[in-house]
Amino acid sequence: MAGLKPGNLIRLSKSCVGEAEKLAVMGVLDREFLGMGAEVQQFEQALTAFFGRPAVCVVNGTAALQLALQACGIGPGDEVLVQSLTYVASFQAISATGAKAVACDLDAGTLTLDWRDAEKRLTPRTKAVMPVHYSGGVGALDEIYAFARKHSLRVIEDAAHAFGTTHQGKRIGGFGDIACFSFDGIKNITSGEGGCIVTDDADVLRRIQDARLLGVEKDTEKRYTGQRSWEFDVTAQGWRYHMSNIMAAIGIEQLKRFPQMAEARQQLARRYDELLHGHERIQALPRDYAIVVPHIYVVRIQDLRDRKMLQSRLLEQGIQTGMHYQPNHWLSLYRDSAASPLPLTDAVFPELLSLPLHPDLDKIGVEHICARLKELI
Ligand SMILES: *Cc1c(COP(=O)(O)O)cnc(C)c1O
Protein backbone atom coordinates (compact mmCIF):
# COMPACT_ATOMS: atom_id res chain seq x y z
CA MET A 1 0.00 0.00 0.00
CA ALA A 2 2.20 2.81 -1.25
CA GLY A 3 0.92 6.21 -0.20
CA LEU A 4 -0.43 4.83 3.03
CA LYS A 5 -1.59 7.70 5.22
CA PRO A 6 0.41 8.11 8.42
CA GLY A 7 -2.81 7.66 10.40
CA ASN A 8 -3.13 4.12 9.04
CA LEU A 9 0.27 3.06 10.27
CA ILE A 10 0.28 0.49 13.05
CA ARG A 11 3.00 1.87 15.28
CA LEU A 12 5.53 -0.41 16.94
CA SER A 13 5.00 1.40 20.23
CA LYS A 14 3.50 4.66 21.41
CA SER A 15 2.69 6.75 24.45
CA CYS A 16 -0.89 6.26 25.63
CA VAL A 17 -2.13 9.26 27.59
CA GLY A 18 -5.59 10.70 28.11
CA GLU A 19 -7.47 13.66 29.56
CA ALA A 20 -6.42 12.85 33.13
CA GLU A 21 -2.73 13.27 32.30
CA LYS A 22 -3.41 16.51 30.42
CA LEU A 23 -5.41 17.95 33.33
CA ALA A 24 -2.73 16.91 35.81
CA VAL A 25 -0.04 18.71 33.82
CA MET A 26 -2.27 21.78 33.54
CA GLY A 27 -2.65 21.70 37.33
CA VAL A 28 1.12 21.83 37.80
CA LEU A 29 1.42 24.65 35.28
CA ASP A 30 -1.34 26.58 37.06
CA ARG A 31 0.36 26.19 40.43
CA GLU A 32 3.65 27.38 38.90
CA PHE A 33 5.83 24.98 40.89
CA LEU A 34 7.43 22.97 38.13
CA GLY A 35 10.51 21.56 39.84
CA MET A 36 10.72 18.76 42.40
CA GLY A 37 8.08 19.07 45.10
CA ALA A 38 4.64 17.81 46.11
CA GLU A 39 3.82 15.82 42.96
CA VAL A 40 7.15 13.98 43.02
CA GLN A 41 6.63 13.12 46.68
CA GLN A 42 3.10 11.92 45.92
CA PHE A 43 4.27 9.79 42.97
CA GLU A 44 6.97 8.24 45.16
CA GLN A 45 4.37 7.45 47.82
CA ALA A 46 2.09 5.83 45.24
CA LEU A 47 4.98 3.77 43.83
CA THR A 48 6.07 2.77 47.33
CA ALA A 49 2.55 1.47 47.98
CA PHE A 50 2.56 -0.32 44.60
CA PHE A 51 5.84 -2.13 45.26
CA GLY A 52 5.53 -2.49 49.02
CA ARG A 53 9.05 -1.04 49.34
CA PRO A 54 10.52 2.47 49.07
CA ALA A 55 10.81 3.99 45.58
CA VAL A 56 12.93 7.02 44.66
CA CYS A 57 12.15 8.87 41.42
CA VAL A 58 14.75 10.21 39.03
CA VAL A 59 14.92 11.81 35.61
CA ASN A 60 15.07 8.58 33.56
CA GLY A 61 15.76 4.86 33.76
CA THR A 62 19.40 5.19 32.75
CA ALA A 63 20.00 7.61 35.63
CA ALA A 64 18.22 5.14 37.94
CA LEU A 65 20.71 2.42 36.98
CA GLN A 66 23.71 4.72 37.24
CA LEU A 67 22.71 6.03 40.68
CA ALA A 68 21.93 2.53 41.97
CA LEU A 69 25.40 1.34 40.91
CA GLN A 70 27.05 4.43 42.36
CA ALA A 71 25.16 4.03 45.65
CA CYS A 72 26.58 0.49 45.91
CA GLY A 73 30.06 2.00 45.72
CA ILE A 74 30.70 0.69 42.22
CA GLY A 75 33.17 2.74 40.20
CA PRO A 76 36.52 2.72 38.41
CA GLY A 77 38.29 -0.65 38.55
CA ASP A 78 35.05 -2.57 39.17
CA GLU A 79 33.22 -4.88 36.78
CA VAL A 80 29.51 -5.49 36.30
CA LEU A 81 28.09 -8.56 34.55
CA VAL A 82 25.28 -7.79 32.11
CA GLN A 83 23.77 -9.46 29.07
CA SER A 84 24.93 -8.03 25.76
CA LEU A 85 21.40 -8.12 24.32
CA THR A 86 20.00 -5.05 26.05
CA TYR A 87 19.40 -1.41 25.34
CA VAL A 88 22.65 0.57 25.34
CA ALA A 89 21.27 2.35 28.44
CA SER A 90 22.33 -0.60 30.63
CA PHE A 91 25.90 -0.40 29.34
CA GLN A 92 26.06 3.40 29.44
CA ALA A 93 24.82 3.43 33.04
CA ILE A 94 27.65 1.08 34.02
CA SER A 95 30.38 2.93 32.13
CA ALA A 96 29.08 6.27 33.50
CA THR A 97 30.21 5.14 36.97
CA GLY A 98 33.69 4.38 35.64
CA ALA A 99 33.11 0.63 36.02
CA LYS A 100 33.47 -1.86 33.17
CA ALA A 101 30.44 -3.59 31.67
CA VAL A 102 31.25 -7.26 31.11
CA ALA A 103 29.08 -8.57 28.28
CA CYS A 104 27.51 -11.97 28.95
CA ASP A 105 25.70 -14.44 26.77
CA LEU A 106 22.04 -15.27 27.14
CA ASP A 107 19.65 -18.10 27.52
CA ALA A 108 18.45 -18.49 23.93
CA GLY A 109 14.94 -19.50 25.05
CA THR A 110 14.10 -16.59 27.33
CA LEU A 111 16.64 -14.01 26.01
CA THR A 112 17.67 -13.25 29.59
CA LEU A 113 21.07 -13.53 31.28
CA ASP A 114 22.74 -16.95 31.29
CA TRP A 115 24.28 -16.94 34.79
CA ARG A 116 26.46 -19.94 33.90
CA ASP A 117 28.11 -17.89 31.20
CA ALA A 118 28.34 -14.96 33.62
CA GLU A 119 30.10 -17.21 36.14
CA LYS A 120 32.86 -17.88 33.61
CA ARG A 121 33.45 -14.15 33.32
CA LEU A 122 33.92 -13.52 37.05
CA THR A 123 37.15 -11.83 38.11
CA PRO A 124 38.30 -10.46 41.49
CA ARG A 125 37.00 -7.09 40.24
CA THR A 126 33.40 -8.28 39.68
CA LYS A 127 31.12 -6.34 42.04
CA ALA A 128 27.61 -6.71 40.65
CA VAL A 129 25.34 -8.44 38.20
CA MET A 130 22.65 -6.61 36.23
CA PRO A 131 19.92 -8.96 35.02
CA VAL A 132 17.79 -7.37 32.30
CA HIS A 133 14.14 -8.44 32.33
CA TYR A 134 13.94 -8.57 28.55
CA SER A 135 10.43 -7.90 27.23
CA GLY A 136 9.07 -8.24 30.78
CA GLY A 137 10.21 -11.80 31.53
CA VAL A 138 12.70 -12.46 34.31
CA GLY A 139 14.29 -15.75 33.20
CA ALA A 140 16.21 -17.64 35.89
CA LEU A 141 16.04 -14.82 38.43
CA ASP A 142 16.16 -17.12 41.49
CA GLU A 143 19.29 -18.81 40.16
CA ILE A 144 20.83 -15.41 39.38
CA TYR A 145 20.23 -14.34 43.00
CA ALA A 146 21.76 -17.60 44.26
CA PHE A 147 24.77 -17.03 41.98
CA ALA A 148 25.11 -13.45 43.28
CA ARG A 149 24.93 -14.60 46.91
CA LYS A 150 27.57 -17.24 46.31
CA HIS A 151 29.99 -14.64 44.94
CA SER A 152 28.92 -11.70 47.18
CA LEU A 153 27.70 -9.60 44.25
CA ARG A 154 25.14 -6.82 44.37
CA VAL A 155 22.14 -7.36 42.08
CA ILE A 156 20.86 -4.31 40.21
CA GLU A 157 17.88 -5.44 38.15
CA ASP A 158 17.31 -3.54 34.93
CA ALA A 159 13.54 -3.84 35.20
CA ALA A 160 12.80 -1.19 32.55
CA HIS A 161 10.68 -3.74 30.63
CA ALA A 162 9.05 -5.35 33.64
CA PHE A 163 6.91 -2.77 35.40
CA GLY A 164 4.00 -4.78 36.82
CA THR A 165 5.46 -8.24 36.21
CA THR A 166 5.27 -10.61 39.16
CA HIS A 167 7.57 -13.48 40.08
CA GLN A 168 6.66 -16.13 42.67
CA GLY A 169 3.64 -14.02 43.62
CA LYS A 170 5.66 -10.85 44.24
CA ARG A 171 6.05 -7.76 42.10
CA ILE A 172 9.41 -7.16 40.45
CA GLY A 173 10.87 -4.45 42.66
CA GLY A 174 8.97 -5.81 45.65
CA PHE A 175 11.78 -8.20 46.61
CA GLY A 176 15.49 -8.71 46.05
CA ASP A 177 18.37 -6.24 46.16
CA ILE A 178 17.70 -3.23 43.88
CA ALA A 179 15.35 -2.85 40.89
CA CYS A 180 15.39 0.07 38.43
CA PHE A 181 12.46 1.09 36.23
CA SER A 182 12.02 3.47 33.31
CA PHE A 183 9.00 5.68 32.67
CA ASP A 184 10.05 6.89 29.24
CA GLY A 185 7.32 7.62 26.71
CA ILE A 186 6.71 4.05 25.55
CA LYS A 187 7.31 1.97 28.67
CA ASN A 188 4.54 0.16 30.60
CA ILE A 189 3.78 3.43 32.37
CA THR A 190 5.23 6.81 31.45
CA SER A 191 5.93 10.11 33.11
CA GLY A 192 7.13 11.63 29.84
CA GLU A 193 10.65 10.71 30.80
CA GLY A 194 11.48 9.34 34.21
CA GLY A 195 12.53 6.37 36.23
CA CYS A 196 12.74 4.99 39.74
CA ILE A 197 14.87 2.86 42.01
CA VAL A 198 13.18 0.42 44.40
CA THR A 199 15.01 -1.16 47.32
CA ASP A 200 14.81 -1.50 51.08
CA ASP A 201 18.51 -0.80 51.55
CA ALA A 202 18.34 2.39 53.63
CA ASP A 203 21.93 3.44 52.85
CA VAL A 204 21.39 3.06 49.13
CA LEU A 205 18.13 5.05 49.32
CA ARG A 206 19.81 7.86 51.27
CA ARG A 207 22.72 8.08 48.82
CA ILE A 208 20.42 8.11 45.79
CA GLN A 209 18.19 10.80 47.29
CA ASP A 210 21.22 13.05 47.72
CA ALA A 211 22.99 12.07 44.49
CA ARG A 212 19.98 13.00 42.33
CA LEU A 213 20.20 16.57 43.71
CA LEU A 214 23.88 17.30 43.06
CA GLY A 215 24.86 15.55 46.29
CA VAL A 216 23.22 18.24 48.43
CA GLU A 217 22.63 16.41 51.70
CA LYS A 218 18.98 16.06 52.78
CA ASP A 219 17.78 18.37 50.00
CA THR A 220 14.91 15.94 49.30
CA GLU A 221 13.32 16.55 52.73
CA LYS A 222 13.68 20.31 52.27
CA ARG A 223 11.98 20.29 48.89
CA TYR A 224 9.13 18.10 50.15
CA THR A 225 8.37 20.65 52.85
CA GLY A 226 8.46 23.53 50.38
CA GLN A 227 11.87 24.80 51.48
CA ARG A 228 15.24 25.20 49.87
CA SER A 229 18.71 24.28 51.03
CA TRP A 230 20.84 27.38 51.43
CA GLU A 231 23.41 25.96 53.82
CA PHE A 232 24.44 22.39 53.18
CA ASP A 233 27.30 19.98 52.82
CA VAL A 234 28.27 17.80 49.86
CA THR A 235 30.37 14.71 50.45
CA ALA A 236 29.93 12.71 47.25
CA GLN A 237 29.67 13.22 43.50
CA GLY A 238 26.08 14.01 42.59
CA TRP A 239 24.12 14.74 39.44
CA ARG A 240 21.12 16.80 38.43
CA TYR A 241 18.93 13.73 38.03
CA HIS A 242 15.78 14.55 40.02
CA MET A 243 12.26 14.25 38.63
CA SER A 244 10.08 17.32 38.02
CA ASN A 245 6.51 17.88 39.20
CA ILE A 246 5.32 17.94 35.57
CA MET A 247 6.67 14.45 35.01
CA ALA A 248 5.36 13.11 38.32
CA ALA A 249 1.87 14.49 37.61
CA ILE A 250 1.74 12.36 34.44
CA GLY A 251 3.15 9.34 36.27
CA ILE A 252 0.54 9.54 39.06
CA GLU A 253 -2.30 9.35 36.52
CA GLN A 254 -0.60 6.57 34.54
CA LEU A 255 -0.19 4.48 37.68
CA LYS A 256 -3.92 4.84 38.42
CA ARG A 257 -4.85 3.31 35.07
CA PHE A 258 -2.00 0.82 34.99
CA PRO A 259 -4.32 -2.18 35.70
CA GLN A 260 -6.23 -1.55 32.46
CA MET A 261 -3.08 -0.84 30.46
CA ALA A 262 -1.37 -3.96 31.81
CA GLU A 263 -4.41 -6.08 30.96
CA ALA A 264 -4.43 -4.69 27.40
CA ARG A 265 -0.75 -5.54 26.90
CA GLN A 266 -1.26 -9.03 28.30
CA GLN A 267 -4.32 -9.76 26.16
CA LEU A 268 -2.62 -8.59 22.97
CA ALA A 269 0.47 -10.70 23.70
CA ARG A 270 -1.76 -13.73 24.34
CA ARG A 271 -3.51 -13.16 21.01
CA TYR A 272 -0.13 -13.01 19.24
CA ASP A 273 0.87 -16.27 20.96
CA GLU A 274 -2.34 -18.00 19.83
CA LEU A 275 -2.03 -16.86 16.25
CA LEU A 276 1.66 -17.69 15.89
CA HIS A 277 1.55 -20.97 17.80
CA GLY A 278 2.67 -23.97 15.79
CA HIS A 279 4.21 -21.99 12.93
CA GLU A 280 7.23 -23.86 11.61
CA ARG A 281 9.52 -20.82 11.56
CA ILE A 282 8.08 -18.23 13.93
CA GLN A 283 8.84 -18.75 17.59
CA ALA A 284 7.30 -16.65 20.36
CA LEU A 285 9.10 -16.16 23.67
CA PRO A 286 7.95 -18.49 26.44
CA ARG A 287 6.17 -16.00 28.69
CA ASP A 288 3.21 -16.53 31.00
CA TYR A 289 1.10 -13.43 30.42
CA ALA A 290 -0.87 -14.07 33.59
CA ILE A 291 2.20 -12.78 35.49
CA VAL A 292 4.30 -10.98 32.85
CA VAL A 293 3.33 -7.49 31.72
CA PRO A 294 5.13 -7.28 28.37
CA HIS A 295 6.81 -4.09 27.21
CA ILE A 296 7.62 -5.47 23.74
CA TYR A 297 6.48 -8.50 21.74
CA VAL A 298 9.46 -10.22 20.15
CA VAL A 299 9.52 -13.26 17.87
CA ARG A 300 12.46 -15.30 16.62
CA ILE A 301 12.20 -16.30 12.97
CA GLN A 302 14.27 -19.37 12.12
CA ASP A 303 16.70 -18.88 9.21
CA LEU A 304 15.70 -15.27 8.73
CA ARG A 305 18.21 -14.08 6.13
CA ASP A 306 17.08 -10.55 5.42
CA ARG A 307 15.33 -8.86 8.28
CA LYS A 308 15.61 -5.43 6.66
CA MET A 309 13.69 -6.65 3.61
CA LEU A 310 10.99 -8.24 5.78
CA GLN A 311 10.67 -5.04 7.80
CA SER A 312 10.29 -2.88 4.70
CA ARG A 313 7.66 -5.27 3.25
CA LEU A 314 5.73 -5.08 6.52
CA LEU A 315 6.03 -1.30 6.52
CA GLU A 316 4.53 -1.22 3.01
CA GLN A 317 1.54 -2.97 4.61
CA GLY A 318 1.39 -0.28 7.29
CA ILE A 319 3.11 -2.31 10.00
CA GLN A 320 6.04 -0.79 11.83
CA THR A 321 8.47 -3.26 13.41
CA GLY A 322 11.71 -3.08 15.37
CA MET A 323 14.71 -5.01 16.62
CA HIS A 324 15.61 -5.15 20.30
CA TYR A 325 18.59 -4.73 20.45
CA GLN A 326 21.89 -4.62 18.59
CA PRO A 327 24.22 -6.51 20.94
CA ASN A 328 26.35 -4.05 22.89
CA HIS A 329 29.61 -5.92 22.27
CA TRP A 330 29.09 -5.05 18.58
CA LEU A 331 29.36 -1.32 19.41
CA SER A 332 32.71 0.48 19.12
CA LEU A 333 32.71 1.71 22.71
CA TYR A 334 32.01 -1.74 24.15
CA ARG A 335 34.03 -3.85 21.71
CA ASP A 336 36.26 -5.03 24.58
CA SER A 337 33.39 -5.93 26.89
CA ALA A 338 33.40 -9.60 25.84
CA ALA A 339 36.70 -11.36 26.57
CA SER A 340 35.39 -14.51 24.89
CA PRO A 341 32.70 -14.95 22.23
CA LEU A 342 28.94 -14.75 22.86
CA PRO A 343 27.75 -17.38 20.37
CA LEU A 344 24.10 -17.41 21.34
CA THR A 345 23.71 -13.64 21.31
CA ASP A 346 25.40 -13.49 17.90
CA ALA A 347 23.20 -16.28 16.53
CA VAL A 348 19.87 -15.15 17.97
CA PHE A 349 19.96 -11.41 17.32
CA PRO A 350 19.72 -11.50 13.48
CA GLU A 351 16.53 -13.58 13.78
CA LEU A 352 14.68 -11.31 16.22
CA LEU A 353 11.80 -9.11 15.19
CA SER A 354 9.65 -6.91 17.44
CA LEU A 355 5.99 -6.62 16.48
CA PRO A 356 3.71 -3.72 17.47
CA LEU A 357 2.57 -3.69 21.08
CA HIS A 358 0.90 -0.89 23.02
CA PRO A 359 -2.45 -0.51 24.83
CA ASP A 360 -4.08 1.34 21.91
CA LEU A 361 -3.55 -1.63 19.57
CA ASP A 362 -6.51 -4.00 19.28
CA LYS A 363 -6.96 -7.69 18.52
CA ILE A 364 -7.98 -6.98 14.93
CA GLY A 365 -4.67 -5.20 14.51
CA VAL A 366 -2.82 -8.20 15.90
CA GLU A 367 -4.69 -10.53 13.54
CA HIS A 368 -3.79 -8.29 10.59
CA ILE A 369 -0.11 -8.22 11.63
CA CYS A 370 0.13 -12.00 12.06
CA ALA A 371 -1.59 -12.68 8.74
CA ARG A 372 0.76 -10.34 6.84
CA LEU A 373 3.83 -11.73 8.63
CA LYS A 374 2.92 -15.33 7.77
CA GLU A 375 2.31 -14.38 4.12
CA LEU A 376 5.69 -12.72 3.85
CA ILE A 377 7.73 -15.51 5.41
C1 LIG B 1 14.21 2.05 28.48
C2 LIG B 1 15.32 1.23 28.98
C3 LIG B 1 16.30 1.71 29.89
C4 LIG B 1 16.50 3.14 30.27
O1 LIG B 1 15.45 3.89 30.44
P1 LIG B 1 15.38 5.45 30.01
O2 LIG B 1 14.27 5.92 30.85
O3 LIG B 1 15.10 5.48 28.56
O4 LIG B 1 16.68 6.08 30.37
C5 LIG B 1 17.21 0.81 30.40
N1 LIG B 1 17.22 -0.46 30.04
C6 LIG B 1 16.35 -0.96 29.16
C7 LIG B 1 16.41 -2.41 28.82
C8 LIG B 1 15.38 -0.13 28.59
O5 LIG B 1 14.53 -0.62 27.69
The ligand as an ORCA input file, in Angstrom:
! r2SCAN-3c Opt
* xyz 0 1
  C      14.208      2.052     28.485
  C      15.325      1.232     28.985
  C      16.304      1.708     29.895
  C      16.497      3.140     30.268
  O      15.445      3.893     30.437
  P      15.382      5.445     30.011
  O      14.268      5.916     30.854
  O      15.096      5.476     28.560
  O      16.684      6.079     30.368
  C      17.212      0.814     30.402
  N      17.224     -0.465     30.041
  C      16.349     -0.957     29.161
  C      16.408     -2.409     28.824
  C      15.380     -0.132     28.593
  O      14.530     -0.625     27.692
*
